[in-house]
Amino acid sequence: MKKLYYIFYITFLVIIILNFLSLTSFASYPKLVNTITNAFDKIKSWFLKIATPAAAVAVGTGIFMKKFSFGDEERLRTGKRLIRGSLFSYAFILCIDLILSAIKLLVSAEAGGD
């Protein structure tokens, strides 16, 4: 019974909040929103600029670990794991950038279409 009460209470609050918040924009973005958006774009670009050399260093370190393992199985596994992990991480970062760009494109197309 308490769970039902909490669900009803939260739903009621969400409806009230959505009623009082305006979901449309009347002009352009406020200056603060533009500043924050530009800051996030700069952070994203710096993150991508740093991620590329970091992935290259990690892959290089893994290759050197494999090369100079001198038959030590643990170092071979660690080197392979380092190479695989860094490549997957870099691919994940690039995929996230692609997804965010697609979402930004869809949002801007939708905002311009109205």
C-alpha positions as CSV (number, residue, x, y, z in Angstrom):
1,M,0.0,0.0,0.0
2,K,2.9,2.4,0.8
3,K,4.4,1.7,-2.6
4,L,1.2,2.6,-4.3
5,Y,1.0,5.8,-2.3
6,Y,4.6,6.8,-3.2
7,I,4.0,6.1,-6.9
8,F,0.8,8.2,-6.9
9,Y,2.6,11.0,-5.0
10,I,5.6,11.0,-7.4
11,T,3.3,10.9,-10.4
12,F,1.3,13.8,-9.1
13,L,4.4,15.8,-8.4
14,V,5.7,15.2,-11.9
15,I,2.4,16.3,-13.5
16,I,2.4,19.5,-11.4
17,I,6.0,20.3,-12.3
18,L,5.4,19.7,-16.0
19,N,2.3,21.9,-15.9
20,F,4.3,24.8,-14.5
21,L,7.4,24.4,-16.6
22,S,7.3,25.9,-20.1
23,L,8.4,23.3,-22.6
24,T,8.7,25.7,-25.5
25,S,11.4,28.3,-26.3
26,F,10.2,31.7,-27.3
27,A,13.4,33.2,-28.6
28,S,16.9,31.9,-28.7
29,Y,18.9,30.2,-26.0
30,P,19.8,32.3,-23.0
31,K,23.4,33.4,-22.7
32,L,24.1,31.0,-19.9
33,V,22.9,28.0,-22.0
34,N,25.1,29.1,-24.9
35,T,28.1,29.5,-22.6
36,I,27.5,26.0,-21.1
37,T,27.0,24.5,-24.6
38,N,30.2,26.1,-25.9
39,A,32.1,24.9,-22.8
40,F,30.9,21.3,-23.3
41,D,31.9,21.4,-26.9
42,K,35.4,22.6,-26.0
43,I,35.6,19.9,-23.3
44,K,34.5,17.3,-25.8
45,S,37.1,18.4,-28.4
46,W,39.9,18.4,-25.8
47,F,38.8,15.0,-24.6
48,L,39.0,13.6,-28.2
49,K,42.4,15.3,-28.7
50,I,43.8,13.7,-25.6
51,A,42.2,10.3,-26.1
52,T,44.0,9.7,-29.4
53,P,47.5,9.9,-28.1
54,A,46.6,8.2,-24.9
55,A,45.3,5.2,-26.8
56,A,48.4,5.2,-29.0
57,V,50.6,5.2,-25.9
58,A,48.6,2.4,-24.3
59,V,48.8,0.3,-27.4
60,G,52.5,1.0,-27.7
61,T,53.1,0.0,-24.1
62,G,51.2,-3.2,-24.7
63,I,53.2,-4.0,-27.8
64,F,56.5,-3.4,-25.9
65,M,55.2,-5.5,-23.0
66,K,54.6,-8.4,-25.5
67,K,57.8,-7.8,-27.3
68,F,60.0,-7.7,-24.2
69,S,58.2,-10.3,-22.2
70,F,61.0,-12.9,-23.0
71,G,58.5,-15.8,-22.7
72,D,56.8,-14.7,-19.5
73,E,53.2,-15.7,-19.9
74,E,51.8,-13.2,-17.4
75,R,53.4,-10.3,-19.3
76,L,52.1,-11.6,-22.6
77,R,48.6,-11.7,-21.2
78,T,48.9,-8.3,-19.6
79,G,50.2,-6.8,-22.9
80,K,47.4,-8.4,-24.9
81,R,44.8,-7.2,-22.3
82,L,46.3,-3.7,-22.4
83,I,46.1,-3.5,-26.2
84,R,42.6,-4.9,-26.4
85,G,41.3,-2.7,-23.6
86,S,42.8,0.5,-25.0
87,L,41.5,-0.2,-28.5
88,F,38.0,-1.0,-27.1
89,S,38.1,2.2,-25.0
90,Y,39.1,4.3,-27.9
91,A,36.4,2.8,-30.1
92,F,33.9,3.4,-27.3
93,I,34.9,7.1,-27.1
94,L,34.6,7.5,-30.9
95,C,31.2,5.8,-30.8
96,I,30.0,8.1,-28.0
97,D,31.1,11.1,-30.0
98,L,29.3,9.8,-33.1
99,I,26.1,9.2,-31.1
100,L,26.2,12.6,-29.5
101,S,26.7,14.2,-32.9
102,A,23.8,12.3,-34.3
103,I,21.6,13.4,-31.4
104,K,22.7,17.0,-31.7
105,L,21.9,16.9,-35.4
106,L,18.4,15.4,-34.8
107,V,17.6,17.9,-32.1
108,S,18.7,20.8,-34.2
109,A,16.8,19.5,-37.2
110,E,13.7,19.0,-35.1
111,A,14.0,22.5,-33.5
112,G,14.4,24.1,-37.0
113,G,11.5,22.1,-38.5
114,D,8.9,23.5,-36.0
